[in-house]
């Protein structure tokens, strides 16, 4: 739970998929795909069929 200054709390969901999980997710529609990782984010770049 993440508390706010107002006193409210919120659940923050984070996802950390593996490169293979990401590739599997787009395989039906992607002709090619690659993962780019930055310091704080990841990006899945793909070209559709």
Secondary structure, DSSP 8 states (H G I E B T S, - for coil): -EE-TTS-EE--------HHHHHHHHTTTEEEEEEEE-SS-EEEEEEE-
